């Protein structure tokens, strides 16, 4: 347990600083609200009117975001594998082939469903 003590202390210190900063900004900060501060900002121009519910985004937007996350996670897992490739030998290669195959199946599914087509 003593090995994790510095990590726990650092985590508590970071969480304490975050909570302290949020509380102090609410207590000390100015309380002058006006329409311009509360309104959404769109590059210095007047915001376009939105429906009451906030409007709808196309499903392709979410599919693109999910594909980005999937491939981002894949890259995160490929870096340590590439660094320790010699030490893992065949086991590491087999595990990475299985991992990349599952990601490829998801990619093929989205491709077949037309998620990558921009009309």
C-alpha positions as CSV (number, residue, x, y, z in Angstrom):
1,X,0.0,0.0,0.0
2,X,2.9,2.4,0.7
3,X,3.8,2.4,-3.0
4,X,0.4,3.9,-3.9
5,X,0.4,6.5,-1.1
6,X,2.1,9.2,-3.3
7,X,-0.4,8.6,-6.1
8,X,-3.3,8.8,-3.7
9,X,-2.0,12.0,-2.1
10,X,-1.5,13.6,-5.6
11,X,-5.0,12.6,-6.6
12,X,-6.5,14.1,-3.4
13,X,-4.4,17.2,-3.8
14,X,-5.6,17.6,-7.4
15,X,-9.3,17.0,-6.5
16,X,-9.0,19.4,-3.6
17,X,-7.5,22.1,-5.8
18,X,-10.2,21.6,-8.4
19,X,-13.0,21.9,-5.8
20,X,-11.3,24.8,-4.2
21,X,-11.0,26.6,-7.5
22,X,-14.6,26.1,-8.4
23,X,-15.9,27.3,-5.0
24,X,-13.6,30.3,-4.9
25,X,-14.5,31.4,-8.4
26,X,-18.2,31.3,-7.4
27,X,-17.6,33.2,-4.1
28,X,-15.0,35.8,-5.3
29,X,-16.0,36.3,-8.9
30,X,-18.2,39.1,-10.1
31,X,-21.9,38.5,-10.3
32,X,-22.9,40.8,-13.1
33,X,-25.1,38.9,-15.6
34,X,-26.4,40.2,-18.8
35,X,-27.9,38.9,-22.0
36,X,-24.6,38.8,-23.8
37,X,-22.9,36.6,-21.2
38,X,-25.7,34.1,-21.0
39,X,-26.2,33.9,-24.8
40,X,-24.4,31.3,-26.9
41,X,-21.4,32.6,-28.9
42,X,-20.9,31.9,-32.6
43,X,-17.7,33.6,-33.8
44,X,-18.9,37.1,-33.0
45,X,-22.1,37.1,-34.9
46,X,-25.7,36.8,-33.6
47,X,-26.5,33.2,-33.0
48,X,-29.0,31.5,-35.3
49,X,-32.3,30.7,-33.8
50,X,-32.7,27.2,-32.4
51,X,-35.8,25.2,-31.7
52,X,-36.9,25.0,-28.0
53,X,-35.5,21.5,-27.6
54,X,-32.1,22.5,-29.0
55,X,-32.5,21.1,-32.5
56,X,-31.5,17.8,-34.0
57,X,-28.2,16.6,-35.2
58,X,-27.9,14.1,-38.0
59,X,-27.1,10.5,-36.9
60,X,-24.0,10.5,-39.2
61,X,-22.5,13.1,-36.9
62,X,-22.7,10.7,-34.0
63,X,-21.5,7.8,-36.1
64,X,-18.4,9.8,-37.1
65,X,-17.8,10.7,-33.5
66,X,-18.0,7.0,-32.4
67,X,-15.7,5.9,-35.2
68,X,-13.2,8.5,-34.1
69,X,-13.3,7.2,-30.5
70,X,-12.9,3.6,-31.7
71,X,-9.9,4.4,-33.8
72,X,-8.4,6.6,-31.1
73,X,-8.7,3.8,-28.6
74,X,-7.1,1.4,-31.1
75,X,-4.1,3.7,-31.5
76,X,-3.8,4.0,-27.7
77,X,-3.5,0.2,-27.5
78,X,-1.1,-0.1,-30.4
79,X,1.6,2.1,-28.9
80,X,2.5,-0.1,-25.9
81,X,2.2,-3.1,-28.2
82,X,4.7,-1.7,-30.6
83,X,7.1,-0.8,-27.8
84,X,7.0,-4.2,-26.2
85,X,6.7,-6.2,-29.4
86,X,9.9,-8.2,-28.9
87,X,9.1,-9.2,-25.4
88,X,5.5,-10.4,-26.1
89,X,6.5,-12.6,-29.1
90,X,3.8,-14.7,-30.7
91,X,1.3,-14.1,-27.8
92,X,1.3,-10.3,-28.3
93,X,1.0,-10.8,-32.1
94,X,-2.0,-13.1,-31.7
95,X,-3.7,-10.8,-29.2
96,X,-3.2,-7.7,-31.5
97,X,-4.5,-9.6,-34.5
98,X,-7.7,-10.4,-32.6
99,X,-8.0,-6.8,-31.4
100,X,-7.6,-5.3,-34.8
101,X,-10.0,-7.9,-36.3
102,X,-12.7,-6.8,-33.9
103,X,-12.2,-3.2,-34.7
104,X,-12.2,-4.0,-38.4
105,X,-15.5,-5.8,-38.0
106,X,-17.0,-2.7,-36.4
107,X,-15.6,-0.6,-39.2
108,X,-17.0,-2.9,-41.9
109,X,-20.4,-2.8,-40.2
110,X,-20.5,1.0,-40.2
111,X,-19.3,1.1,-43.8
112,X,-21.9,-1.4,-45.0
113,X,-24.6,0.5,-43.2
114,X,-23.6,3.7,-45.0
115,X,-22.3,5.5,-42.0
116,X,-19.3,6.8,-43.9
117,X,-21.2,8.2,-46.9
118,X,-21.7,12.0,-46.8
119,X,-24.7,13.0,-48.9
